[in-house]
Amino acid sequence: MIVSDTTTPFILMETGRWELLSNLFCRVSIPQAVYEELLCKGEGSLPDFFEIIEIKDDPMIETLEMLLDRGESEAIVLALRLGQPLIIDEKKGRKIARRYGIEIVGLLGIVYLNVKKGRLDAKGAFEFLDEVQERGFRISESLLQRMKQKVIQV
């Protein structure tokens, strides 16, 4: 089980690559705000392995919203409540989640774990990441190169 913010599921929705999550996790929990963001950004529905959880009246969300958007804020709170890792890609959100002791993974980590588990080969991983960048998702060049080196070593 893992909790997720909006970015990675949105990219997987856009590319039709839900299996990159289902290969790794039986269930992905998302807060209501993330669900609403996904519905606004994309067309279609979420796969059955997603669980939508509504978070009510948590003052921590208001505090986090001073720095992050609603989806990121709720995702961090949900990860804390459930004691689960968090899929989050935005730099500021990752930094804040780490401060709360949340284990985090991003899109690159999801791709790497799929390669490591033999669910994706290096060529497929690199093609997917190229497609993601062509769609406008920004990936730090140094981070991308480090990940590619790790994939090659698998």
MIVO-528991 format. One record per residue (C-alpha): x negated, y, z; residue in three letters; chain. Coordinates in Angstrom, 2 decimals. Example, Ala and Ser with C-alpha at 12.3 -4.5 7.8 and 13.67 -1.06 7.14 Angstrom:
# MIVO-528991
LOTI        xx        yy        zz   rest   kette
LOTI    -12.30     -4.50      7.80    ALA       A
LOTI    -13.67     -1.06      7.14    SER       A
***
This chain:
# MIVO-528991
LOTI        xx        yy        zz   rest   kette
LOTI      0.00      0.00      0.00    MET       A
LOTI     -1.09      3.55     -0.73    ILE       A
LOTI      0.43      7.05     -0.75    VAL       A
LOTI      0.17      9.30     -3.80    SER       A
LOTI      0.28     12.92     -4.81    ASP       A
LOTI      1.63     13.92     -8.23    THR       A
LOTI     -1.36     14.19    -10.57    THR       A
LOTI     -2.44     10.56    -11.04    THR       A
LOTI      1.10      9.15    -11.42    PRO       A
LOTI      1.89     11.93    -13.89    PHE       A
LOTI     -1.16     11.05    -16.00    ILE       A
LOTI     -0.24      7.37    -15.90    LEU       A
LOTI      3.34      8.24    -16.87    MET       A
LOTI      2.11     10.35    -19.79    GLU       A
LOTI     -0.26      7.64    -21.04    THR       A
LOTI      2.04      4.70    -20.32    GLY       A
LOTI     -0.61      3.08    -18.12    ARG       A
LOTI      1.33      2.23    -14.95    TRP       A
LOTI     -0.53     -1.08    -14.75    GLU       A
LOTI     -3.62      0.77    -13.55    LEU       A
LOTI     -1.74      1.27    -10.27    LEU       A
LOTI      0.22     -1.99    -10.16    SER       A
LOTI     -3.02     -3.94    -10.74    ASN       A
LOTI     -4.24     -2.61     -7.41    LEU       A
LOTI     -1.22     -1.92     -5.20    PHE       A
LOTI      2.05     -3.72     -4.50    CYS       A
LOTI      3.64     -0.49     -3.36    ARG       A
LOTI      2.92      3.21     -3.89    VAL       A
LOTI      4.71      5.51     -1.45    SER       A
LOTI      5.45      9.07     -2.49    ILE       A
LOTI      7.21     11.85     -0.64    PRO       A
LOTI     10.40     13.36     -2.04    GLN       A
LOTI      8.54     16.50     -3.23    ALA       A
LOTI      6.16     14.40     -5.36    VAL       A
LOTI      9.12     12.51     -6.82    TYR       A
LOTI     10.78     15.80     -7.77    GLU       A
LOTI      7.55     17.12     -9.31    GLU       A
LOTI      7.21     13.95    -11.39    LEU       A
LOTI     10.79     14.20    -12.63    LEU       A
LOTI     10.29     17.85    -13.58    CYS       A
LOTI      7.04     17.18    -15.45    LYS       A
LOTI      7.89     13.96    -17.21    GLY       A
LOTI     10.64     11.99    -18.79    GLU       A
LOTI     11.81      8.62    -17.67    GLY       A
LOTI     11.77      6.89    -14.35    SER       A
LOTI      9.23      5.46    -11.99    LEU       A
LOTI      8.39      1.76    -11.86    PRO       A
LOTI      9.90     -0.37     -9.11    ASP       A
LOTI      6.68     -0.49     -7.11    PHE       A
LOTI      7.16      3.18     -6.14    PHE       A
LOTI      8.85      3.93     -2.83    GLU       A
LOTI     10.23      7.43     -2.26    ILE       A
LOTI     10.17      8.63      1.33    ILE       A
LOTI     11.81     11.83      2.51    GLU       A
LOTI      9.93     13.78      5.15    ILE       A
LOTI     12.07     15.99      7.35    LYS       A
LOTI     11.20     18.83      9.66    ASP       A
LOTI      7.45     18.44      9.99    ASP       A
LOTI      5.76     21.72     10.97    PRO       A
LOTI      2.49     20.40      9.54    MET       A
LOTI      3.97     20.69      6.04    ILE       A
LOTI      4.54     24.42      6.50    GLU       A
LOTI      0.97     24.84      7.70    THR       A
LOTI     -0.46     22.91      4.76    LEU       A
LOTI      1.71     24.85      2.31    GLU       A
LOTI     -0.31     27.95      3.14    MET       A
LOTI     -3.13     26.29      1.16    LEU       A
LOTI     -1.52     23.59     -1.00    LEU       A
LOTI      1.65     23.01     -2.98    ASP       A
LOTI      4.63     21.20     -1.48    ARG       A
LOTI      3.84     17.82     -3.07    GLY       A
LOTI      0.25     17.76     -1.84    GLU       A
LOTI      1.35     18.90      1.62    SER       A
LOTI      4.01     16.20      1.94    GLU       A
LOTI      1.66     13.54      0.53    ALA       A
LOTI     -0.97     14.32      3.18    ILE       A
LOTI      1.62     14.21      5.96    VAL       A
LOTI      3.02     10.92      4.64    LEU       A
LOTI     -0.44      9.36      4.42    ALA       A
LOTI     -1.07     10.39      8.03    LEU       A
LOTI      2.29      9.03      9.20    ARG       A
LOTI      1.83      5.70      7.45    LEU       A
LOTI     -1.89      5.43      8.17    GLY       A
LOTI     -2.50      4.73      4.48    GLN       A
LOTI     -5.04      5.96      1.93    PRO       A
LOTI     -4.03      8.77     -0.42    LEU       A
LOTI     -4.34      9.15     -4.18    ILE       A
LOTI     -5.12     12.82     -4.74    ILE       A
LOTI     -7.26     14.54     -7.35    ASP       A
LOTI     -7.19     18.26     -6.60    GLU       A
LOTI    -10.41     19.37     -4.93    LYS       A
LOTI     -8.82     21.50     -2.20    LYS       A
LOTI     -6.28     18.78     -1.34    GLY       A
LOTI     -9.01     16.12     -1.17    ARG       A
LOTI    -11.07     18.30      1.17    LYS       A
LOTI     -8.14     18.90      3.51    ILE       A
LOTI     -7.10     15.23      3.49    ALA       A
LOTI    -10.65     14.21      4.41    ARG       A
LOTI    -10.57     16.63      7.36    ARG       A
LOTI     -7.62     14.64      8.70    TYR       A
LOTI     -9.57     11.41      8.28    GLY       A
LOTI     -7.49     10.17      5.36    ILE       A
LOTI     -9.21      7.78      2.99    GLU       A
LOTI     -8.80      9.17     -0.51    ILE       A
LOTI     -9.08      7.93     -4.06    VAL       A
LOTI     -8.51      9.75     -7.31    GLY       A
LOTI     -7.90      8.83    -10.91    LEU       A
LOTI    -11.56      7.96    -11.45    LEU       A
LOTI    -11.48      5.67     -8.44    GLY       A
LOTI     -8.35      3.95     -9.76    ILE       A
LOTI    -10.08      3.36    -13.10    VAL       A
LOTI    -13.25      2.11    -11.41    TYR       A
LOTI    -11.34     -0.30     -9.17    LEU       A
LOTI     -9.57     -1.73    -12.22    ASN       A
LOTI    -12.95     -2.35    -13.86    VAL       A
LOTI    -14.37     -3.84    -10.68    LYS       A
LOTI    -11.43     -6.24    -10.40    LYS       A
LOTI    -11.77     -7.25    -14.06    GLY       A
LOTI     -8.46     -5.69    -15.10    ARG       A
LOTI    -10.14     -3.20    -17.45    LEU       A
LOTI    -13.43     -3.35    -19.34    ASP       A
LOTI    -15.90     -0.48    -19.61    ALA       A
LOTI    -14.88      0.37    -23.17    LYS       A
LOTI    -11.20      0.51    -22.18    GLY       A
LOTI    -12.04      2.64    -19.15    ALA       A
LOTI    -14.01      5.15    -21.22    PHE       A
LOTI    -11.31      5.31    -23.91    GLU       A
LOTI     -8.67      5.94    -21.26    PHE       A
LOTI    -10.72      8.71    -19.66    LEU       A
LOTI    -11.29     10.32    -23.08    ASP       A
LOTI     -7.54     10.27    -23.68    GLU       A
LOTI     -6.88     11.79    -20.28    VAL       A
LOTI     -9.32     14.62    -20.99    GLN       A
LOTI     -7.76     15.19    -24.42    GLU       A
LOTI     -4.43     15.66    -22.64    ARG       A
LOTI     -5.94     18.48    -20.57    GLY       A
LOTI     -6.85     16.76    -17.31    PHE       A
LOTI    -10.13     18.28    -16.14    ARG       A
LOTI    -12.82     15.99    -14.84    ILE       A
LOTI    -16.13     17.29    -13.53    SER       A
LOTI    -18.84     16.23    -15.98    GLU       A
LOTI    -21.22     15.21    -13.19    SER       A
LOTI    -18.49     13.15    -11.49    LEU       A
LOTI    -17.56     11.54    -14.80    LEU       A
LOTI    -21.17     10.61    -15.53    GLN       A
LOTI    -21.63      9.07    -12.06    ARG       A
LOTI    -18.47      7.04    -12.52    MET       A
LOTI    -19.57      5.85    -15.96    LYS       A
LOTI    -22.88      4.70    -14.53    GLN       A
LOTI    -21.06      2.72    -11.85    LYS       A
LOTI    -18.75      1.15    -14.45    VAL       A
LOTI    -21.70      0.09    -16.58    ILE       A
LOTI    -23.27     -1.60    -13.54    GLN       A
LOTI    -20.16     -3.67    -12.77    VAL       A
***
